[in-house]
Amino acid sequence: MGAYMRRLHEVAGFEYVAEPLPMRNSTNAIIYYLLFASPNKTGHHIVTDIISKYRTRGQ
């Protein structure tokens, strides 16, 4: 996952790449990762705040 995040930043040019959020099904298996990449600092702050609340609630 780290390599993909680096490519989003270095190759695709997104200045802000949030830590991916694993999305799980009803048996708690990861089915995909939700990623957010943006050139916008404000958008990054909003998304990381939402993701951190979801991580806290999901545990």
ROMI-953617 format. One record per residue: residue in three letters; x, y, z of N, C-alpha, C in turn; residue number from 1. Coordinates in nm, 2 decimals, always signed. Example, Ala and Ser with C-alpha at 12.3 -4.5 7.8 and 13.67 -1.06 7.14 Angstrom:
(node "ALA" (+1.32 -0.57 +0.78) (+1.23 -0.45 +0.78) (+1.32 -0.33 +0.78) 1)
(node "SER" (+1.28 -0.22 +0.71) (+1.37 -0.11 +0.71) (+1.29 +0.00 +0.79) 2)
END
This chain:
(node "MET" (+0.08 -0.12 +0.00) (+0.00 +0.00 +0.00) (+0.09 +0.13 +0.00) 1)
(node "GLY" (+0.20 +0.12 +0.07) (+0.29 +0.23 +0.08) (+0.34 +0.27 -0.06) 2)
(node "ALA" (+0.37 +0.18 -0.14) (+0.43 +0.21 -0.27) (+0.32 +0.28 -0.36) 3)
(node "TYR" (+0.20 +0.24 -0.35) (+0.09 +0.30 -0.42) (+0.07 +0.44 -0.37) 4)
(node "MET" (+0.07 +0.46 -0.24) (+0.06 +0.60 -0.19) (+0.17 +0.69 -0.23) 5)
(node "ARG" (+0.30 +0.64 -0.24) (+0.41 +0.71 -0.28) (+0.39 +0.75 -0.43) 6)
(node "ARG" (+0.34 +0.66 -0.51) (+0.32 +0.69 -0.65) (+0.21 +0.80 -0.67) 7)
(node "LEU" (+0.11 +0.79 -0.59) (+0.01 +0.90 -0.59) (+0.07 +1.04 -0.57) 8)
(node "HIS" (+0.16 +1.04 -0.48) (+0.23 +1.16 -0.44) (+0.34 +1.20 -0.55) 9)
(node "GLU" (+0.43 +1.11 -0.57) (+0.54 +1.14 -0.66) (+0.51 +1.14 -0.81) 10)
(node "VAL" (+0.43 +1.05 -0.86) (+0.41 +1.04 -1.00) (+0.28 +1.11 -1.04) 11)
(node "ALA" (+0.17 +1.09 -0.97) (+0.05 +1.16 -1.00) (+0.05 +1.31 -0.96) 12)
(node "GLY" (+0.13 +1.34 -0.86) (+0.15 +1.48 -0.82) (+0.05 +1.53 -0.72) 13)
(node "PHE" (-0.01 +1.44 -0.65) (-0.10 +1.48 -0.54) (-0.02 +1.52 -0.42) 14)
(node "GLU" (-0.03 +1.64 -0.37) (+0.05 +1.69 -0.26) (+0.00 +1.62 -0.13) 15)
(node "TYR" (-0.12 +1.59 -0.12) (-0.18 +1.53 +0.01) (-0.24 +1.39 -0.02) 16)
(node "VAL" (-0.19 +1.29 +0.05) (-0.24 +1.16 +0.04) (-0.27 +1.11 +0.18) 17)
(node "ALA" (-0.39 +1.08 +0.21) (-0.44 +1.04 +0.34) (-0.41 +0.89 +0.36) 18)
(node "GLU" (-0.39 +0.85 +0.48) (-0.37 +0.71 +0.52) (-0.49 +0.63 +0.48) 19)
(node "PRO" (-0.48 +0.52 +0.40) (-0.59 +0.44 +0.36) (-0.68 +0.39 +0.47) 20)
(node "LEU" (-0.80 +0.38 +0.44) (-0.90 +0.32 +0.54) (-0.95 +0.19 +0.49) 21)
(node "PRO" (-0.92 +0.08 +0.56) (-0.97 -0.05 +0.52) (-1.12 -0.06 +0.53) 22)
(node "MET" (-1.19 -0.10 +0.43) (-1.33 -0.12 +0.43) (-1.36 -0.27 +0.45) 23)
(node "ARG" (-1.44 -0.30 +0.54) (-1.46 -0.44 +0.58) (-1.61 -0.49 +0.55) 24)
(node "ASN" (-1.63 -0.61 +0.53) (-1.76 -0.67 +0.51) (-1.81 -0.72 +0.65) 25)
(node "SER" (-1.93 -0.79 +0.64) (-1.99 -0.83 +0.77) (-1.91 -0.94 +0.84) 26)
(node "THR" (-1.82 -1.00 +0.78) (-1.73 -1.10 +0.85) (-1.60 -1.04 +0.88) 27)
(node "ASN" (-1.59 -0.91 +0.87) (-1.47 -0.83 +0.91) (-1.35 -0.85 +0.82) 28)
(node "ALA" (-1.37 -0.91 +0.70) (-1.27 -0.92 +0.60) (-1.25 -0.79 +0.52) 29)
(node "ILE" (-1.13 -0.75 +0.49) (-1.11 -0.63 +0.42) (-1.15 -0.66 +0.27) 30)
(node "ILE" (-1.23 -0.58 +0.22) (-1.27 -0.59 +0.08) (-1.21 -0.49 -0.02) 31)
(node "TYR" (-1.17 -0.37 +0.04) (-1.10 -0.27 -0.04) (-1.05 -0.17 +0.06) 32)
(node "TYR" (-0.96 -0.08 +0.01) (-0.91 +0.03 +0.09) (-0.96 +0.16 +0.03) 33)
(node "LEU" (-1.01 +0.25 +0.11) (-1.06 +0.38 +0.07) (-0.94 +0.47 +0.08) 34)
(node "LEU" (-0.90 +0.53 -0.04) (-0.79 +0.63 -0.04) (-0.84 +0.76 -0.08) 35)
(node "PHE" (-0.77 +0.86 -0.03) (-0.80 +1.00 -0.07) (-0.67 +1.07 -0.10) 36)
(node "ALA" (-0.66 +1.13 -0.22) (-0.55 +1.20 -0.27) (-0.60 +1.34 -0.32) 37)
(node "SER" (-0.53 +1.45 -0.29) (-0.58 +1.58 -0.33) (-0.46 +1.68 -0.34) 38)
(node "PRO" (-0.47 +1.78 -0.42) (-0.38 +1.89 -0.42) (-0.42 +1.99 -0.32) 39)
(node "ASN" (-0.53 +1.97 -0.25) (-0.59 +2.07 -0.17) (-0.57 +2.04 -0.02) 40)
(node "LYS" (-0.51 +2.13 +0.05) (-0.48 +2.11 +0.20) (-0.60 +2.10 +0.28) 41)
(node "THR" (-0.70 +2.19 +0.25) (-0.83 +2.19 +0.33) (-0.90 +2.06 +0.31) 42)
(node "GLY" (-0.91 +2.01 +0.19) (-0.98 +1.89 +0.16) (-0.91 +1.77 +0.24) 43)
(node "HIS" (-0.78 +1.78 +0.24) (-0.70 +1.67 +0.32) (-0.74 +1.68 +0.46) 44)
(node "HIS" (-0.74 +1.79 +0.52) (-0.78 +1.81 +0.67) (-0.92 +1.75 +0.69) 45)
(node "ILE" (-1.01 +1.79 +0.61) (-1.15 +1.74 +0.62) (-1.16 +1.59 +0.62) 46)
(node "VAL" (-1.09 +1.53 +0.52) (-1.10 +1.39 +0.50) (-1.03 +1.31 +0.61) 47)
(node "THR" (-0.91 +1.36 +0.65) (-0.84 +1.29 +0.76) (-0.92 +1.30 +0.89) 48)
(node "ASP" (-0.99 +1.41 +0.91) (-1.08 +1.42 +1.03) (-1.19 +1.32 +1.03) 49)
(node "ILE" (-1.25 +1.31 +0.91) (-1.36 +1.21 +0.90) (-1.31 +1.07 +0.91) 50)
(node "ILE" (-1.20 +1.04 +0.85) (-1.14 +0.90 +0.86) (-1.10 +0.87 +1.00) 51)
(node "SER" (-1.04 +0.96 +1.07) (-1.00 +0.93 +1.21) (-1.12 +0.91 +1.30) 52)
(node "LYS" (-1.23 +0.98 +1.28) (-1.36 +0.95 +1.35) (-1.41 +0.81 +1.32) 53)
(node "TYR" (-1.40 +0.77 +1.19) (-1.45 +0.64 +1.15) (-1.36 +0.53 +1.21) 54)
(node "ARG" (-1.23 +0.55 +1.21) (-1.14 +0.45 +1.27) (-1.17 +0.44 +1.42) 55)
(node "THR" (-1.19 +0.55 +1.49) (-1.22 +0.54 +1.64) (-1.35 +0.47 +1.66) 56)
(node "ARG" (-1.45 +0.50 +1.58) (-1.58 +0.43 +1.60) (-1.58 +0.29 +1.56) 57)
(node "GLY" (-1.50 +0.25 +1.46) (-1.50 +0.12 +1.41) (-1.42 +0.02 +1.50) 58)
(node "GLN" (-1.35 +0.07 +1.59) (-1.27 -0.02 +1.68) (-1.33 -0.06 +1.80) 59)
END
